[in-house]
């Protein structure tokens, strides 16, 4: 994904280029309930965190998030579940996923 970089208050931010919005074919806005399932081949999720969040993508990827950390778990067919941890206050997530790529932007691009 092509990104634009900007510096604000001495911090580097990465965000998807605004032109990527033109590639969206469908949009859905609403509240998801625990256990809701969405069948899509690609998606962009904009999430404002209010409590805990858990997303699973086809049994191969899990994203678990609280207000102070994000855990990304990936199922590697040779080594089993692999984990990555990001610690810090999580207020907003922008997640892009398709058949081969996952991009996560935390707090409007402050972390990616």
Secondary structure by P-SEA (a helix, b strand, c coil): cbbbbbbcccbbbbbcccccccccccccccccccccccccccbbbbbbcccbbbbbccccbbbbbcccbbbbbbbbccccbbbbbbbccccbbbbbbcccbbbbbccccccc
